[in-house]
Amino acid sequence: MIDLFFIPTGDYLRQFIGNTMIKPADIKEILKQRGIFSSSNDKTILGPILVKTGISPVEFETLKESIQTKEENPKIQSRKLKWQSDDSLLDAIPHDFDFSNLIDDPFGTISIDNAPVFTVAGDGKDTNHLIAEITIKRCDKTKNFGDDVSYHKCSVELKLDDDNNMDLSVLTKHTSKETLSIVNKITRRIHKHLKDKNYVNDEPIEKILFGSFTNESRIDFLVAMAKSNAMYLYYQDMKKVHMSPDENVPGKIPTEIALFEKKINDLMFKGKSLDSSIFLKKSDLKKHIKLCSVTSRYELNDDEHQGSCLVRIYFPEFDDESELLMEVENLNIQKKLPAELKSDIKLQILKFLEIKKLGLYAKHSTKNVGA
């Protein structure tokens, strides 16, 4: 069989080169390999040279790779199950765990690009810490060259806590709606498998939901989460909050809350030191406020990374079944890093914050408030 290549030319090639992920240095490198040298770093000057002379299949694939390795913005969720077995996770989760039929796409635009399998995480020594990584390929022919194929990564991580191995933490990472759907399906399959084999009891997976808190305890939880200093991540300031007045709270409405017109469903505040706002501090106001999101600034400082970032900790909706998410909205590192490494750093930041999340949930959720 002969492999066929479709190589863009003319306006199609100009459109492809116009992708913001293709940098002038990428074009200069191709021209340099041809023996063409230019002192310019302007893509509007370098691009036409490539358009006029055409592009080879190898050069086209090189530029496509620079687009497809763009920085991902991972989001993570965590769930808990009660473990009731002396077996390790490696014994409980089979090597041939079922990853089939995870995608329901009649149009064939989405597919799994790798062969996922659960393996021992980290250095491979802890048999109670497993991870499965999945890569999704998405094809959208309605987009420009270079944007028509994208790759999205997600993972499901299982870890037994050190406390008598009684708690199973399920950590999921996703980067898009497609990957969120897939990790949720995998989580449900894991739960069913473990229940069927009596590794866990029949209790549902414990999730951190918007409805798991009172208005007051949700505020306390999100503020405490934001102020969690972990490893080389140091809390600096709360820059943004997203809240809604709760009209269903009985009793007299405080003057500060009454200032919100009834037609206002939710409010986004931006500024400095918002964690000291009266709406997040005064107990008689907190019960009238539904807080769903906080965005804070952190400093990063260790032997390898110096910089800053913004982290958003949030419930996507003002809905009882909305599940807590965390994501790094902005990451500035002093030294230049590849996009893939920046994505890895973002994930590590989220895992650092994850350390305190379940403990704060146990403290502030309705299961424990007033207990």
BAKOL-374575 format. One record per residue (C-alpha): residue in one letter; residue number from 0; y, z, x. Coordinates in steps of 0.001 Angstrom, whole numbers. Layout:
N
+--------+-----+---------+---------+---------+
: residu : num :       v :       w :       u :
+--------+-----+---------+---------+---------+
:      a : NUM :       Y :       Z :       X :
...
+--------+-----+---------+---------+---------+
REM end
This chain:
371
+--------+-----+---------+---------+---------+
: residu : num :       v :       w :       u :
+--------+-----+---------+---------+---------+
:      m :   0 :       0 :       0 :       0 :
:      i :   1 :    3502 :    -876 :    1259 :
:      d :   2 :    6136 :    1866 :    1014 :
:      l :   3 :    9351 :     604 :    -618 :
:      f :   4 :   12755 :    2021 :     307 :
:      f :   5 :   15888 :    1737 :   -1803 :
:      i :   6 :   18846 :    1867 :     569 :
:      p :   7 :   22387 :    2044 :    -846 :
:      t :   8 :   24872 :    -593 :     255 :
:      g :   9 :   28497 :   -1399 :    -489 :
:      d :  10 :   30053 :     764 :   -3208 :
:      y :  11 :   26808 :    2688 :   -3682 :
:      l :  12 :   26814 :    3652 :       4 :
:      r :  13 :   30501 :    4595 :    -191 :
:      q :  14 :   29718 :    6798 :   -3207 :
:      f :  15 :   26843 :    8418 :   -1344 :
:      i :  16 :   28925 :    9143 :    1774 :
:      g :  17 :   31600 :   10665 :    -460 :
:      n :  18 :   29328 :   13633 :   -1196 :
:      t :  19 :   31123 :   16773 :      28 :
:      m :  20 :   27943 :   18018 :    1736 :
:      i :  21 :   28069 :   15058 :    4151 :
:      k :  22 :   30447 :   16031 :    6930 :
:      p :  23 :   32348 :   13769 :    9361 :
:      a :  24 :   30143 :   15107 :   12171 :
:      d :  25 :   27040 :   13773 :   10357 :
:      i :  26 :   28519 :   10259 :   10279 :
:      k :  27 :   29792 :   10469 :   13869 :
:      e :  28 :   26292 :   11386 :   15062 :
:      i :  29 :   24785 :    8294 :   13425 :
:      l :  30 :   27506 :    6052 :   14853 :
:      k :  31 :   27080 :    7662 :   18284 :
:      q :  32 :   23349 :    6853 :   18293 :
:      r :  33 :   24345 :    3211 :   17692 :
:      g :  34 :   26742 :    3270 :   20647 :
:      i :  35 :   29844 :    3429 :   18426 :
:      f :  36 :   32323 :    6133 :   19417 :
:      s :  37 :   35421 :    7323 :   17591 :
:      s :  38 :   37955 :   10061 :   18336 :
:      s :  39 :   38586 :   10564 :   14621 :
:      n :  40 :   37165 :   13424 :   12571 :
:      d :  41 :   38399 :   11905 :    9319 :
:      k :  42 :   35622 :   10818 :    6958 :
:      t :  43 :   37928 :    8249 :    5348 :
:      i :  44 :   38024 :    6472 :    8717 :
:      l :  45 :   34423 :    7018 :    9811 :
:      g :  46 :   32892 :    6253 :    6400 :
:      p :  47 :   34066 :    2614 :    6111 :
:      i :  48 :   32540 :    1842 :    9525 :
:      l :  49 :   29164 :    2924 :    8183 :
:      v :  50 :   29681 :    1054 :    4913 :
:      k :  51 :   30544 :   -2206 :    6699 :
:      t :  52 :   27591 :   -2007 :    9106 :
:      g :  53 :   25022 :    -678 :    6630 :
:      i :  54 :   22525 :    2158 :    7005 :
:      s :  55 :   18873 :    2243 :    8018 :
:      p :  56 :   16109 :    4057 :    6100 :
:      v :  57 :   15894 :    6729 :    8823 :
:      e :  58 :   19679 :    7260 :    8795 :
:      f :  59 :   19685 :    7430 :    5002 :
:      e :  60 :   16974 :   10113 :    5007 :
:      t :  61 :   18905 :   12096 :    7641 :
:      l :  62 :   22026 :   12175 :    5479 :
:      k :  63 :   19981 :   13038 :    2370 :
:      e :  64 :   18537 :   16057 :    4193 :
:      s :  65 :   22037 :   17337 :    4992 :
:      i :  66 :   22754 :   17312 :    1256 :
:      q :  67 :   19478 :   18784 :      66 :
:      t :  68 :   19657 :   21776 :    2440 :
:      k :  69 :   22885 :   23039 :     863 :
:      e :  70 :   23421 :   26772 :     547 :
:      e :  71 :   21621 :   28464 :   -2325 :
:      n :  72 :   22978 :   31414 :   -4264 :
:      p :  73 :   19997 :   33645 :   -5059 :
:      k :  74 :   19952 :   36136 :   -7920 :
:      i :  75 :   17411 :   38934 :   -8172 :
:      q :  76 :   15849 :   41044 :  -10906 :
:      s :  77 :   13457 :   43966 :  -10602 :
:      r :  78 :   10821 :   45329 :  -12975 :
:      k :  79 :    8392 :   48246 :  -12772 :
:      l :  80 :    4799 :   48899 :  -13789 :
:      k :  81 :    2696 :   52043 :  -13530 :
:      w :  82 :    -171 :   51520 :  -11062 :
:      q :  83 :   -3494 :   53211 :  -11837 :
:      s :  84 :   -5911 :   52059 :   -9165 :
:      d :  85 :   -6970 :   52904 :   -5619 :
:      d :  86 :   -7250 :   49197 :   -4774 :
:      s :  87 :   -4576 :   47422 :   -2762 :
:      l :  88 :   -2433 :   44656 :   -4200 :
:      l :  89 :   -4243 :   42203 :   -1952 :
:      d :  90 :   -7486 :   43174 :   -3717 :
:      a :  91 :   -5879 :   43023 :   -7168 :
:      i :  92 :   -4142 :   39630 :   -6926 :
:      p :  93 :   -6592 :   36796 :   -6194 :
:      h :  94 :   -5764 :   34171 :   -3582 :
:      d :  95 :   -6251 :   31498 :   -6264 :
:      f :  96 :   -3849 :   33124 :   -8747 :
:      d :  97 :   -2999 :   30657 :  -11532 :
:      f :  98 :     270 :   28839 :  -10830 :
:      s :  99 :    -602 :   25830 :  -13011 :
:      n : 100 :    1386 :   24528 :  -15990 :
:      l : 101 :    4516 :   26517 :  -15214 :
:      i : 102 :    6833 :   23670 :  -16175 :
:      d : 103 :    7216 :   22262 :  -19668 :
:      d : 104 :    9267 :   19131 :  -19062 :
:      p : 105 :    8322 :   16068 :  -21138 :
:      f : 106 :   10875 :   13944 :  -19270 :
:      g : 107 :    9381 :   14574 :  -15830 :
:      t : 108 :   12650 :   15531 :  -14147 :
:      i : 109 :   11334 :   18837 :  -12795 :
:      s : 110 :    8242 :   19455 :  -10687 :
:      i : 111 :    6847 :   22065 :   -8279 :
:      d : 112 :    7214 :   20705 :   -4752 :
:      n : 113 :    4851 :   23083 :   -2939 :
:      a : 114 :    1503 :   24795 :   -3508 :
:      p : 115 :    2469 :   28432 :   -4220 :
:      v : 116 :     108 :   31257 :   -3334 :
:      f : 117 :     437 :   35027 :   -2955 :
:      t : 118 :     415 :   36113 :     699 :
:      v : 119 :    1095 :   39400 :    2486 :
:      a : 120 :    4852 :   39721 :    2985 :
:      g : 121 :    6725 :   40566 :    6164 :
:      d : 122 :    4625 :   40978 :    9287 :
:      g : 123 :    1396 :   40598 :    7288 :
:      k : 124 :     221 :   44185 :    7781 :
:      d : 125 :    1055 :   45816 :    4437 :
:      t : 126 :   -1636 :   44805 :    1933 :
:      n : 127 :     440 :   46474 :    -821 :
:      h : 128 :    3328 :   44056 :    -362 :
:      l : 129 :    2779 :   40451 :   -1511 :
:      i : 130 :    5062 :   37495 :   -2085 :
:      a : 131 :    4740 :   34024 :   -3605 :
:      e : 132 :    7450 :   31437 :   -2972 :
:      i : 133 :    7953 :   28396 :   -5188 :
:      t : 134 :   10095 :   25316 :   -4568 :
:      i : 135 :   11276 :   23298 :   -7557 :
:      k : 136 :   12276 :   19637 :   -7230 :
:      r : 137 :   14763 :   18352 :   -9796 :
:      c : 138 :   15516 :   14631 :  -10226 :
:      d : 139 :   18570 :   13540 :  -12205 :
:      k : 140 :   19180 :    9806 :  -12050 :
:      t : 141 :   22472 :   10182 :  -13939 :
:      k : 142 :   24067 :   11686 :  -10807 :
:      n : 143 :   25409 :   10064 :   -7679 :
:      f : 144 :   23311 :    9317 :   -4623 :
:      g : 145 :   22526 :   12536 :   -2811 :
:      d : 146 :   23095 :   14595 :   -5940 :
:      d : 147 :   20228 :   13012 :   -7887 :
:      v : 148 :   17531 :   15069 :   -6123 :
:      s : 149 :   17892 :   18818 :   -5581 :
:      y : 150 :   15563 :   21599 :   -4514 :
:      h : 151 :   15669 :   25140 :   -5899 :
:      k : 152 :   13711 :   28060 :   -4502 :
:      c : 153 :   12404 :   31119 :   -6269 :
:      s : 154 :    9936 :   33876 :   -5463 :
:      v : 155 :    8007 :   36758 :   -6964 :
:      e : 156 :    7527 :   39805 :   -4759 :
:      l : 157 :    5115 :   42650 :   -5537 :
:      k : 158 :    5238 :   46009 :   -3766 :
:      l : 159 :    3558 :   49351 :   -4371 :
:      d : 160 :    5902 :   52276 :   -3794 :
:      d : 161 :    5016 :   54854 :   -1171 :
:      d : 162 :    5052 :   57649 :   -3758 :
:      n : 163 :    1285 :   57900 :   -4241 :
:      n : 164 :    1201 :   54165 :   -4979 :
:      m : 165 :    1998 :   54901 :   -8613 :
:      d : 166 :    4810 :   52411 :   -9133 :
:      l : 167 :    4518 :   48654 :   -8807 :
:      s : 168 :    7881 :   46968 :   -8199 :
:      v : 169 :    8155 :   43324 :   -9244 :
:      l : 170 :   11136 :   41647 :   -7580 :
:      t : 171 :   12040 :   38115 :   -8625 :
:      k : 172 :   14490 :   35775 :   -6938 :
:      h : 173 :   15832 :   32663 :   -8636 :
:      t : 174 :   18658 :   30199 :   -8041 :
:      s : 175 :   18878 :   28208 :  -11281 :
:      k : 176 :   17888 :   28271 :  -14940 :
:      e : 177 :   14727 :   26334 :  -14113 :
:      t : 178 :   13625 :   28825 :  -11475 :
:      l : 179 :   14452 :   31795 :  -13725 :
:      s : 180 :   12134 :   30417 :  -16391 :
:      i : 181 :    9354 :   29941 :  -13846 :
:      v : 182 :    9535 :   33437 :  -12288 :
:      n : 183 :    9537 :   34970 :  -15772 :
:      k : 184 :    6361 :   33042 :  -16643 :
:      i : 185 :    4714 :   34163 :  -13401 :
:      t : 186 :    5700 :   37775 :  -14064 :
:      r : 187 :    4099 :   37652 :  -17513 :
:      r : 188 :     892 :   36213 :  -16025 :
:      i : 189 :     813 :   38925 :  -13358 :
:      h : 190 :    1249 :   41620 :  -15992 :
:      k : 191 :   -1551 :   40183 :  -18152 :
:      h : 192 :   -3896 :   39843 :  -15180 :
:      l : 193 :   -3294 :   43420 :  -14030 :
:      k : 194 :   -3746 :   44792 :  -17558 :
:      d : 195 :   -6958 :   42827 :  -18113 :
:      k : 196 :   -8366 :   44177 :  -14834 :
:      n : 197 :   -7162 :   47763 :  -15581 :
:      y : 198 :   -4885 :   47952 :  -12548 :
:      v : 199 :   -1994 :   49000 :  -14806 :
:      n : 200 :   -1861 :   50632 :  -18226 :
:      d : 201 :    -804 :   48962 :  -21464 :
:      e : 202 :    2833 :   49985 :  -21203 :
:      p : 203 :    5317 :   47084 :  -21171 :
:      i : 204 :    7065 :   46069 :  -17964 :
:      e : 205 :   10075 :   48310 :  -17443 :
:      k : 206 :   13249 :   46227 :  -17176 :
:      i : 207 :   16863 :   47246 :  -16668 :
:      l : 208 :   18459 :   46021 :  -19891 :
:      f : 209 :   21965 :   46274 :  -21333 :
:      g : 210 :   20517 :   48302 :  -24198 :
:      s : 211 :   18910 :   50806 :  -21813 :
:      f : 212 :   22207 :   52719 :  -21625 :
:      t : 213 :   24890 :   54321 :  -23722 :
:      n : 214 :   28376 :   52927 :  -23159 :
:      e : 215 :   29208 :   55884 :  -20922 :
:      s : 216 :   26015 :   55836 :  -18880 :
:      r : 217 :   26209 :   52045 :  -18414 :
:      i : 218 :   29655 :   52444 :  -16856 :
:      d : 219 :   28399 :   55258 :  -14613 :
:      f : 220 :   25376 :   53170 :  -13595 :
:      l : 221 :   27330 :   49999 :  -12736 :
:      v : 222 :   30036 :   51880 :  -10826 :
:      a : 223 :   27398 :   53857 :   -8895 :
:      m : 224 :   25541 :   50629 :   -8139 :
:      a : 225 :   28720 :   49000 :   -6839 :
:      k : 226 :   29436 :   51946 :   -4558 :
:      s : 227 :   25954 :   51951 :   -3017 :
:      n : 228 :   26350 :   51678 :     747 :
:      a : 229 :   23136 :   50402 :    2286 :
:      m : 230 :   22240 :   49387 :    5834 :
:      y : 231 :   25197 :   47360 :    7213 :
:      l : 232 :   26828 :   46814 :    3790 :
:      y : 233 :   29912 :   48973 :    3215 :
:      y : 234 :   31696 :   49220 :    -138 :
:      q : 235 :   35444 :   48511 :      52 :
:      d : 236 :   36923 :   47891 :   -3380 :
:      m : 237 :   36177 :   46864 :   -6966 :
:      k : 238 :   37947 :   43561 :   -7595 :
:      k : 239 :   36849 :   42479 :  -11074 :
:      v : 240 :   35364 :   44010 :  -14235 :
:      h : 241 :   34206 :   42411 :  -17484 :
:      m : 242 :   34216 :   44619 :  -20568 :
:      s : 243 :   34447 :   44614 :  -24343 :
:      p : 244 :   35835 :   47198 :  -26786 :
:      d : 245 :   33045 :   48630 :  -28947 :
:      e : 246 :   34197 :   48588 :  -32565 :
:      n : 247 :   31051 :   50346 :  -33785 :
:      v : 248 :   31814 :   53732 :  -32241 :
:      p : 249 :   32578 :   56259 :  -35025 :
:      g : 250 :   35576 :   58560 :  -34973 :
:      k : 251 :   39210 :   58138 :  -34076 :
:      i : 252 :   39995 :   55218 :  -31778 :
:      p : 253 :   41989 :   56305 :  -28693 :
:      t : 254 :   45453 :   54790 :  -28350 :
:      e : 255 :   44478 :   52893 :  -25197 :
:      i : 256 :   41592 :   51197 :  -27034 :
:      a : 257 :   43661 :   50520 :  -30137 :
:      l : 258 :   45980 :   48425 :  -27969 :
:      f : 259 :   43234 :   45791 :  -27853 :
:      e : 260 :   43633 :   43470 :  -30798 :
:      k : 261 :   40539 :   43238 :  -32974 :
:      k : 262 :   40296 :   39519 :  -32353 :
:      i : 263 :   39637 :   40180 :  -28639 :
:      n : 264 :   35885 :   40152 :  -28059 :
:      d : 265 :   35867 :   40725 :  -24316 :
:      l : 266 :   38256 :   41181 :  -21407 :
:      m : 267 :   38174 :   40248 :  -17735 :
:      f : 268 :   40301 :   42392 :  -15434 :
:      k : 269 :   41111 :   41381 :  -11854 :
:      g : 270 :   42926 :   43524 :   -9332 :
:      k : 271 :   42474 :   46350 :   -6850 :
:      s : 272 :   40672 :   49704 :   -7082 :
:      l : 273 :   39444 :   48973 :  -10601 :
:      d : 274 :   36819 :   51689 :  -10228 :
:      s : 275 :   39680 :   54168 :  -10726 :
:      s : 276 :   40806 :   52539 :  -13981 :
:      i : 277 :   41198 :   54970 :  -16880 :
:      f : 278 :   38711 :   52877 :  -18866 :
:      l : 279 :   36013 :   53652 :  -16300 :
:      k : 280 :   37088 :   57249 :  -15616 :
:      k : 281 :   38163 :   59005 :  -18835 :
:      s : 282 :   35155 :   60199 :  -20851 :
:      d : 283 :   36914 :   59810 :  -24225 :
:      l : 284 :   37551 :   56119 :  -23422 :
:      k : 285 :   34213 :   55262 :  -21794 :
:      k : 286 :   32224 :   55627 :  -25006 :
:      h : 287 :   34437 :   52922 :  -26596 :
:      i : 288 :   33891 :   50436 :  -23735 :
:      k : 289 :   30959 :   48086 :  -23226 :
:      l : 290 :   31005 :   47232 :  -19530 :
:      c : 291 :   28769 :   44312 :  -18552 :
:      s : 292 :   29921 :   43244 :  -15089 :
:      v : 293 :   31509 :   44575 :  -11886 :
:      t : 294 :   32434 :   42522 :   -8824 :
:      s : 295 :   33143 :   44370 :   -5586 :
:      r : 296 :   34099 :   43583 :   -2019 :
:      y : 297 :   31954 :   44770 :     890 :
:      e : 298 :   32253 :   44676 :    4649 :
:      l : 299 :   29254 :   43563 :    6714 :
:      n : 300 :   28932 :   44942 :   10208 :
:      d : 301 :   25923 :   45113 :   12498 :
:      d : 302 :   24807 :   43643 :   15827 :
:      e : 303 :   24297 :   40184 :   14301 :
:      h : 304 :   26699 :   39844 :   11360 :
:      q : 305 :   30358 :   40695 :   10925 :
:      g : 306 :   32225 :   39600 :    7853 :
:      s : 307 :   32709 :   40315 :    4168 :
:      c : 308 :   31303 :   39384 :     789 :
:      l : 309 :   31784 :   39791 :   -2940 :
:      v : 310 :   28803 :   40984 :   -4969 :
:      r : 311 :   28571 :   40713 :   -8729 :
:      i : 312 :   26315 :   43210 :  -10544 :
:      y : 313 :   26071 :   42242 :  -14191 :
:      f : 314 :   24380 :   41829 :  -17518 :
:      p : 315 :   24817 :   38150 :  -18521 :
:      e : 316 :   25512 :   39014 :  -22178 :
:      f : 317 :   26752 :   41905 :  -24337 :
:      d : 318 :   23273 :   42029 :  -25794 :
:      d : 319 :   20659 :   44803 :  -25745 :
:      e : 320 :   17988 :   42466 :  -24280 :
:      s : 321 :   20227 :   41120 :  -21510 :
:      e : 322 :   18621 :   41909 :  -18138 :
:      l : 323 :   20553 :   43108 :  -15086 :
:      l : 324 :   21242 :   40544 :  -12352 :
:      m : 325 :   22885 :   40714 :   -8938 :
:      e : 326 :   24323 :   37880 :   -6878 :
:      v : 327 :   26586 :   37351 :   -3874 :
:      e : 328 :   29572 :   35311 :   -5064 :
:      n : 329 :   31241 :   34875 :   -1708 :
:      l : 330 :   30035 :   35359 :    1859 :
:      n : 331 :   32302 :   35050 :    4897 :
:      i : 332 :   30674 :   35452 :    8304 :
:      q : 333 :   32807 :   35309 :   11450 :
:      k : 334 :   30479 :   32929 :   13240 :
:      k : 335 :   29385 :   29591 :   11826 :
:      l : 336 :   25879 :   29664 :   10360 :
:      p : 337 :   23556 :   27057 :    8794 :
:      a : 338 :   23482 :   27057 :    4978 :
:      e : 339 :   19857 :   28206 :    4850 :
:      l : 340 :   20589 :   31232 :    7054 :
:      k : 341 :   23566 :   32171 :    4864 :
:      s : 342 :   21254 :   32085 :    1840 :
:      d : 343 :   18844 :   34406 :    3662 :
:      i : 344 :   21685 :   36839 :    4424 :
:      k : 345 :   22704 :   36827 :     755 :
:      l : 346 :   19163 :   37724 :    -237 :
:      q : 347 :   19066 :   40570 :    2290 :
:      i : 348 :   22350 :   41938 :     924 :
:      l : 349 :   20872 :   42000 :   -2574 :
:      k : 350 :   17727 :   43713 :   -1302 :
:      f : 351 :   19854 :   46374 :     391 :
:      l : 352 :   21536 :   47128 :   -2943 :
:      e : 353 :   18138 :   47036 :   -4631 :
:      i : 354 :   17093 :   50164 :   -2727 :
:      k : 355 :   19131 :   52448 :   -5008 :
:      k : 356 :   18918 :   50465 :   -8214 :
:      l : 357 :   15793 :   51917 :   -9775 :
:      g : 358 :   16754 :   55463 :   -8812 :
:      l : 359 :   20180 :   55090 :  -10453 :
:      y : 360 :   18536 :   53518 :  -13489 :
:      a : 361 :   16251 :   56542 :  -13866 :
:      k : 362 :   19303 :   58807 :  -13627 :
:      h : 363 :   21582 :   56996 :  -16080 :
:      s : 364 :   19349 :   55232 :  -18618 :
:      t : 365 :   18997 :   56558 :  -22165 :
:      k : 366 :   15495 :   57783 :  -21257 :
:      n : 367 :   17017 :   60391 :  -18989 :
:      v : 368 :   20575 :   60992 :  -20159 :
:      g : 369 :   20731 :   64448 :  -21640 :
:      a : 370 :   17156 :   65221 :  -20570 :
+--------+-----+---------+---------+---------+
REM end
